[in-house]
Amino acid sequence: MSKEESPHSLPSLTARLRIPDWLLLIAVCAFFFFWKLSAFGLIGADEPRYAQVAREMLQRHDWVTPTLGDVPWLEKPPLYYWQAMIAYRLFGVGDWAARLPSACDATLLVLGVYWLVRKLRRGSELDAALVLATCAGVVGYARAASMDIALCATFTLAMLSWYFWNDGRDRKFLALTYLFLALAMLAKGPVAPFLALLVIACFAAVHKQAEILTRTFWLPGIILFLIVSTPWYIAVQLRNPRFFRVFLLEHNLARFATNLYHHPEPFWYYVPVTLLGWMPWAALLIAALAWWMRGSREVPDRLNTFLAIWITVIVLFFSISQSKLPGYVLPAIPAGAVLVSQWMRTRFGDRPTPIIAALHALAASALIFPALMIQYIVLDAHSLWSRAAIVPAMVAFVLLLSIFLLLWKFGWRMLRIATLSPAIVVAAVVLRFGSASLDQKLSARSVTDELSRFDHTRLPVATILVPRETEFGLAFYRNQLIPRYEDGQLPSTEHLLVAAQGYQNGMEKRTGRRVTLLENLAPQKLDLFYVGAKPQSN
């Protein structure tokens, strides 16, 4: 297929509206990645933990050793911490600043994909960028304080730069490959260069061209990779002799080969997870893969083959892993977005088959129901089967029917409008109406807000039998060490206690002090107590 714009490619929506592509993409990224970025507090265990590590590094003016509770925290490389430290310095410590690095990385990813696909297949670059910017996986992790989107962005730009170079272009793109892989190494560790090598090796094997692999090993590029990626690893090892064992052996090799960190999932786990990550484009991704499989037997396309190998390697590699988390497979999402854009450029002028139109309408409308029901889903999952679900279900059905008829009547030229409009509505509904529920149910920010109602002297806070996400969240929002009763860490002074619900009886006997119940937080099944100071012995 020609690298120049195909006569069958989709007409530019921005050309008809006289809106520059870059301006449209900035607006899309601003809405999906930045709008209401701190609408709800940090959730899960990782977000507040990573945010607090960055805060402690900034407070110590230390760019080498990550710490949590003033103890070296050697599980992850520093790229996110460095970005968050800069954000804290510029905007102050808070939810928004903690998530800002991911939003910026996602924007870099979208704009980088636009630029590289424009060079590879002019005419499909806007579709590739728009599909990528609205994939559920990218949107979700772009709004999270984590390392996953940084790895996804740097790995993606490295792989597309490599393909552009291998396609007979300037060697500076091979230099970009090594540079982005070095940044990926600083984002998540050695998994990035290993996966890149695996994808390239498989591509070379499929085309029976071993020289592809040998030409990739370019000495100036290797030196550039080492200059960028290794200084921090050397420095942190010199300061923390246990770093190599903790980081590489425990949190890379052991995490892959064993269930040491208790994240077991079945082998097929990443198939539905990846499809969910591609929503609302998942049906078209399946169609694009089928189209590639047919085309690979007739007129093979090297770019599409490369993208299919990229997806397959990522999904299979992490499926083999004994420890599975949804974010691991995120680097497969951009390859799917670009593949969909290549499929779309051949569809203009055609009408979709009823099956494809129906499946895409189902995928594009599917998220509107949980979006409209999010307050009920978060606070009371049983409401999914109540009368409250009737109207959202009807709205979802009407939307499904509307998208199907729009595609059936006007063909693929209405695909962008038919898909992007529901995606915008879903994001707006979730952020506008679901944020308070997410805060109440999932974030320690709401717990901290309640504690502040009773705390005017900045008392210490302790916990007993609470989830670790609550403990890490309290540590971030209170900026305090959070002792745990079950570890025998009872503060001797008066303090506030966050406890699992149902432990009120016997609390005074356990502590030997005056204990007062302050409030019950039903959404998180927590009780808040005031605990008096330890009595002075006579």
C-alpha positions in Angstrom: 0.0 0.0 0.0 1.3 3.4 -0.9 2.7 5.6 1.8 1.0 8.6 0.2 -2.5 9.5 0.9 -4.9 6.9 -0.5 -7.8 8.1 -2.6 -10.0 5.9 -0.4 -8.8 7.5 2.9 -11.4 9.2 5.1 -11.8 12.9 4.3 -10.4 15.2 7.0 -13.1 16.4 9.3 -10.9 19.2 10.3 -10.4 20.2 6.7 -14.1 20.6 6.2 -14.4 22.6 9.4 -11.2 24.5 8.7 -9.8 23.4 12.1 -6.1 22.4 12.1 -5.5 18.8 13.1 -3.2 19.8 15.9 -5.8 22.1 17.4 -8.5 19.4 17.3 -6.1 16.9 19.0 -5.1 19.4 21.7 -8.8 20.0 22.4 -9.5 16.2 22.5 -6.6 15.6 24.9 -7.5 18.6 27.1 -11.0 17.2 27.5 -10.3 13.5 27.9 -7.0 13.8 29.9 -7.0 17.1 31.8 -10.6 18.1 32.4 -11.6 17.5 36.1 -8.4 15.7 36.6 -8.8 16.0 40.4 -12.6 15.5 40.4 -12.2 12.5 42.7 -9.3 11.7 45.0 -6.5 9.2 44.4 -7.8 5.7 44.4 -6.3 2.2 44.8 -3.0 1.5 46.5 -0.6 2.7 43.8 -1.8 6.2 43.1 -1.4 7.6 46.6 1.8 5.5 47.2 3.5 6.8 44.1 2.3 10.4 44.8 3.7 10.2 48.3 7.1 8.8 47.2 7.5 11.8 44.8 6.6 14.2 47.7 9.2 12.7 50.0 11.9 12.9 47.3 11.0 16.5 46.7 11.1 17.3 50.5 14.6 15.8 50.7 15.7 17.3 47.4 16.8 13.8 46.5 16.5 12.7 42.8 18.1 9.3 43.4 16.5 7.2 46.2 12.7 6.9 46.3 11.4 6.6 49.8 8.0 5.8 51.4 7.7 6.7 55.1 11.3 7.7 55.0 12.2 4.0 54.1 13.8 3.3 50.6 11.1 2.2 48.2 13.0 0.4 45.4 10.2 -1.2 43.5 10.0 1.2 40.5 12.3 3.4 38.4 12.1 7.2 38.8 10.6 8.7 35.7 7.2 9.3 37.2 8.6 10.5 40.5 10.8 13.0 38.6 7.8 14.3 36.6 5.6 14.5 39.7 8.4 16.4 41.7 8.4 19.0 38.9 4.6 19.2 39.0 4.6 19.6 42.8 7.3 22.3 42.5 5.2 24.3 39.9 1.7 23.7 41.2 2.0 22.4 44.8 1.3 19.0 46.1 -2.2 17.7 45.4 -4.3 15.3 43.3 -4.1 17.4 40.2 -0.3 17.7 40.3 0.1 14.0 41.1 -1.9 13.0 38.0 -0.5 15.7 35.7 2.6 13.6 34.5 0.3 10.9 33.1 -2.0 13.4 31.4 1.1 15.0 29.8 2.5 11.7 28.8 -0.8 10.6 27.2 -0.8 13.9 25.2 2.7 13.3 24.0 1.7 9.8 23.0 -1.3 11.0 20.9 0.7 13.8 19.2 3.7 11.6 18.6 1.5 8.9 17.0 -0.1 11.6 14.8 3.4 12.8 13.7 4.8 9.3 13.0 1.8 7.9 11.3 1.6 11.0 9.1 5.1 10.1 7.9 4.3 6.5 7.5 0.8 6.6 5.9 -0.3 10.2 5.2 -4.0 10.5 5.3 -4.6 8.1 8.3 -2.8 10.1 11.0 -5.8 11.9 12.4 -7.8 8.8 12.7 -4.9 7.0 14.4 -4.6 9.8 16.9 -8.3 10.2 17.6 -8.9 6.5 18.0 -5.9 6.4 20.4 -7.0 9.4 22.4 -10.5 8.0 23.1 -9.5 4.4 23.9 -10.8 3.6 27.4 -7.5 2.2 28.5 -5.5 5.3 27.5 -8.1 7.7 29.0 -8.2 5.7 32.2 -4.4 5.6 32.8 -3.9 9.1 31.5 -6.0 10.2 34.5 -4.0 8.1 37.1 -0.9 8.8 39.0 1.1 5.8 37.7 4.0 4.6 35.5 1.9 2.8 33.0 1.1 5.6 30.6 4.7 6.8 30.6 5.8 3.3 29.6 3.1 3.1 27.0 4.1 6.5 25.4 7.8 5.9 25.3 7.5 2.3 24.1 5.0 3.2 21.4 7.1 6.1 20.1 10.2 3.9 20.1 8.5 1.1 18.1 7.0 3.5 15.5 10.3 5.3 15.1 12.0 2.0 14.6 9.6 0.9 11.9 10.0 4.3 10.1 13.8 3.8 10.2 13.5 0.2 9.0 11.3 1.3 6.2 14.3 2.9 4.6 14.3 6.3 6.3 16.8 8.5 8.1 18.9 6.9 10.8 18.0 9.7 13.3 14.8 7.7 13.8 16.8 4.7 15.0 18.5 7.2 17.4 15.0 8.2 18.5 14.2 4.5 19.1 17.1 4.1 21.5 16.3 7.4 23.2 12.6 6.5 23.8 13.6 3.0 25.0 16.0 4.5 27.5 13.1 6.7 28.8 10.9 3.6 28.9 13.7 1.9 30.9 13.4 4.8 33.4 9.6 4.5 33.3 9.1 0.8 34.2 12.4 -1.0 33.9 14.1 -3.6 31.6 10.7 -5.0 30.4 10.6 -2.2 27.7 13.8 -3.0 25.8 13.2 -6.7 26.2 9.7 -6.4 24.6 11.0 -4.2 21.9 13.7 -6.7 21.0 11.1 -9.5 21.1 8.7 -7.6 18.7 11.6 -6.8 16.3 12.9 -10.4 16.4 9.4 -11.8 15.6 9.0 -9.3 12.7 12.4 -10.3 11.3 11.5 -14.0 11.7 8.1 -13.6 9.9 9.8 -11.9 7.0 12.8 -14.2 7.1 15.3 -11.3 7.2 17.8 -11.8 10.0 19.6 -8.7 8.9 16.7 -6.6 10.3 17.7 -7.6 13.8 21.5 -7.3 13.2 21.1 -3.8 11.6 19.1 -2.7 14.6 22.1 -3.2 17.0 23.7 0.2 16.2 26.6 1.2 18.4 25.9 4.9 18.6 22.3 4.1 19.6 23.4 1.6 22.2 25.7 4.3 23.7 22.9 6.8 23.7 20.6 4.3 25.5 23.3 3.7 28.1 24.0 7.4 28.6 20.3 8.2 29.2 19.2 5.1 31.2 22.0 3.8 33.3 23.2 6.8 35.5 20.2 6.5 37.8 20.5 2.7 38.1 24.2 3.0 39.0 23.6 5.9 41.5 20.7 4.2 43.3 22.6 0.9 43.5 25.6 2.7 45.1 23.4 4.3 47.7 21.2 1.3 48.3 23.1 -2.0 47.9 19.9 -4.0 48.1 18.4 -2.3 45.0 19.4 -4.9 42.5 17.8 -7.7 44.6 14.6 -5.8 45.3 14.1 -4.2 42.0 15.3 -6.7 39.4 15.0 -10.1 41.2 11.8 -9.5 43.3 9.8 -6.9 41.3 10.7 -8.0 37.8 11.7 -11.6 37.6 9.8 -12.9 40.6 6.7 -10.8 39.6 6.7 -12.5 36.2 7.6 -16.0 37.2 5.6 -16.4 40.4 2.5 -15.2 42.2 4.6 -13.5 44.9 2.5 -10.4 44.9 -0.9 -12.1 44.8 -2.3 -11.0 41.4 -3.3 -14.3 39.9 -5.6 -14.4 36.9 -6.3 -17.0 34.2 -4.2 -17.2 31.1 -6.9 -15.6 28.9 -7.3 -12.6 31.3 -5.7 -10.1 28.9 -8.0 -10.9 26.0 -11.1 -9.2 27.6 -8.9 -6.6 29.3 -7.3 -5.5 26.0 -10.7 -5.4 24.3 -12.0 -3.2 27.1 -8.9 -1.0 26.7 -9.8 -0.5 23.0 -13.4 0.5 23.8 -15.3 2.0 22.0 -13.3 0.8 19.0 -13.0 -2.8 20.0 -15.4 -4.2 17.3 -13.4 -2.3 14.6 -10.2 -3.7 16.0 -11.5 -7.2 15.6 -12.5 -6.3 12.0 -9.1 -4.8 11.4 -7.3 -7.9 12.6 -9.5 -10.1 10.3 -8.8 -7.7 7.4 -5.1 -8.0 8.1 -5.2 -11.8 8.2 -6.9 -11.8 4.8 -4.6 -9.3 3.4 -1.5 -11.0 4.7 -2.3 -14.0 2.5 -3.0 -11.8 -0.6 -1.0 -8.6 -0.6 1.1 -8.5 2.6 1.4 -5.1 4.2 4.6 -4.8 6.3 3.2 -2.0 8.6 0.0 -3.9 9.4 2.0 -7.1 10.0 4.3 -5.2 12.4 1.3 -3.8 14.3 -0.3 -7.3 14.6 3.0 -8.8 15.8 3.3 -5.9 18.3 -0.2 -6.6 19.7 0.4 -10.4 19.8 3.7 -10.2 21.6 2.5 -7.9 24.3 -0.7 -9.8 25.0 1.0 -13.3 25.0 4.0 -12.2 27.0 1.9 -10.8 29.9 -0.5 -13.7 29.6 2.3 -16.1 30.4 3.2 -13.9 33.5 2.1 -15.4 36.8 1.2 -11.9 38.1 -1.3 -9.9 36.1 -2.6 -6.4 36.4 -4.6 -4.5 33.8 -2.0 -1.8 33.1 0.6 -4.3 32.0 -1.0 -4.7 28.6 -1.4 -1.0 27.9 1.4 -0.8 25.4 -0.7 -3.0 23.0 -3.4 -0.3 22.8 -1.6 2.1 20.5 -0.7 -0.6 18.0 -4.4 -1.5 17.8 -5.4 2.2 17.3 -3.0 2.5 14.4 -4.2 -0.8 12.9 -7.8 0.4 13.1 -6.8 3.7 11.3 -5.2 1.6 8.5 -8.4 -0.4 8.2 -10.5 2.8 8.2 -8.6 4.4 5.3 -9.7 1.5 3.1 -13.4 1.7 4.1 -14.4 5.1 2.9 -17.0 4.9 0.1 -18.2 1.5 1.4 -21.2 0.7 3.6 -20.6 -1.4 6.6 -22.1 -4.9 6.7 -25.0 -5.2 9.1 -22.9 -7.3 11.5 -20.0 -4.9 11.7 -22.3 -1.9 12.0 -24.3 -3.6 14.8 -21.2 -4.7 16.7 -19.6 -1.3 16.5 -22.9 0.4 17.5 -23.0 -2.0 20.5 -19.4 -1.2 21.5 -19.8 2.6 21.0 -23.0 2.7 23.0 -22.1 0.1 25.7 -20.4 2.5 28.1 -23.3 4.9 28.3 -25.3 2.5 30.6 -22.6 2.1 33.3 -21.8 5.9 33.0 -25.4 6.8 33.7 -25.6 4.2 36.5 -22.2 5.0 38.0 -23.5 6.4 41.2 -25.6 3.3 41.8 -22.8 0.9 40.7 -20.3 2.4 43.0 -22.5 2.8 46.1 -25.0 0.0 45.6 -24.3 -2.6 42.9 -27.8 -4.2 43.5 -29.3 -1.2 41.8 -28.3 -2.6 38.5 -31.3 -4.8 38.7 -33.7 -2.2 40.1 -36.1 0.3 38.4 -33.3 2.9 38.4 -31.7 1.0 35.6 -34.7 1.2 33.2 -34.1 4.7 31.9 -30.3 4.3 31.4 -30.9 1.0 29.6 -33.4 2.7 27.3 -31.0 5.5 26.6 -28.3 3.0 25.8 -30.6 1.1 23.4 -31.7 4.3 21.6 -28.1 5.3 21.2 -27.2 1.8 19.9 -30.0 2.0 17.3 -29.1 5.6 16.3 -25.4 4.7 15.7 -26.4 1.6 13.7 -28.8 3.6 11.5 -26.3 6.4 11.1 -23.6 4.0 9.8 -26.1 2.0 7.8 -27.5 5.1 6.0 -24.4 7.3 5.5 -21.6 4.7 5.6 -18.2 5.0 7.2 -17.9 8.7 6.6 -20.0 9.2 9.7 -17.8 6.9 11.8 -16.0 9.6 13.7 -19.2 11.5 14.7 -21.0 8.3 15.6 -18.2 7.1 17.8 -16.6 10.3 19.3 -19.9 11.9 20.3 -21.0 9.0 22.7 -17.4 8.8 24.1 -17.5 12.5 25.0 -20.9 12.1 26.6 -19.7 9.1 28.6 -16.6 10.9 29.9 -18.7 14.0 30.8 -21.3 12.0 32.7 -18.8 10.0 34.7 -16.7 13.0 35.6 -19.6 15.4 36.3 -22.0 13.0 38.1 -19.9 10.1 39.3 -17.0 11.9 40.9 -18.6 12.3 44.3 -19.6 8.6 44.5 -16.1 7.6 43.5 -14.7 9.8 46.2 -17.0 8.5 48.9 -16.5 4.8 48.0 -12.9 4.5 46.8 -10.7 7.4 47.9 -9.1 8.2 51.2 -9.6 11.8 50.4 -13.2 11.6 51.7 -11.9 9.8 54.8 -9.4 12.6 55.4 -12.1 15.2 54.9 -14.2 13.6 57.6 -11.2 13.4 59.9 -10.5 17.1 59.5 -14.0 17.9 60.9 -12.9 16.5 64.3 -9.2 17.4 64.1 -8.1 21.0 64.8 -4.7 20.2 66.2 -3.2 17.9 63.6 -3.4 14.8 65.6 -1.6 11.6 64.5 -3.8 9.0 62.7 -3.5 5.2 63.1 -5.4 2.4 61.4 -6.6 -1.1 62.3 -7.6 -3.7 59.7 -8.2 -1.3 56.9 -7.3 -2.0 53.2 -3.8 -0.9 52.2 -5.2 1.6 49.7 -6.8 3.4 52.7 -3.5 3.4 54.6 -1.5 4.7 51.6 -4.2 7.3 50.9 -4.2 8.6 54.4 -0.4 8.8 54.3 -0.6 11.0 51.3 -3.5 13.2 52.3 -2.3 13.7 55.9 1.4 13.6 54.9 2.0 11.5 58.0 3.3 8.1 58.9 0.3 5.9 59.5 1.0 3.3 62.3 -1.0 0.1 62.3 -2.5 -1.3 65.4 -2.2 -4.9 64.2 1.6 -4.4 64.0 1.6 -3.3 67.6 2.1 0.4 66.6 -0.2 2.2 69.0 0.8 5.9 69.4 1.3 6.8 73.0 -0.3 10.2 72.5 -4.0 11.0 71.8 -4.8 10.2 68.1 -7.5 9.5 65.6 -8.1 5.9 64.6 -9.5 4.6 61.3 -10.8 1.1 61.8 -12.6 -1.5 59.8 -16.3 -1.4 60.5 -17.6 -3.5 63.4 -14.7 -3.2 65.8 -16.2 -0.7 68.2 -16.9 -3.2 70.9 -13.8 -4.0 72.9 -11.8 -1.1 71.5 -11.3 0.5 74.9 -10.2 -2.8 76.3 -7.7 -3.3 73.4 -6.2 0.1 73.8 -6.5 0.6 77.6 -7.7 4.2 76.9 -10.7 6.3 76.5 -12.2 5.7 73.0 -14.9 7.7 71.4 -16.7 6.8 68.2 -16.7 9.9 65.9 -18.4 8.7 62.8 -19.3 5.7 60.6 -18.3 5.9 56.9 -20.7 3.4 55.5 -19.6 3.6 51.8 -16.0 2.4 52.8 -17.1 0.3 55.7 -15.0 2.3 58.1 -15.4 3.7 61.6 -13.6 6.8 62.9 -12.5 7.0 66.6 -10.8 9.4 68.9 -8.4 7.6 71.2 -7.1 9.4 74.3 -3.5 9.6 75.4 -1.9 6.6 77.2 -2.5 7.0 80.9 0.6 8.0 82.9 1.7 5.2 85.3 2.0 6.0 89.0 
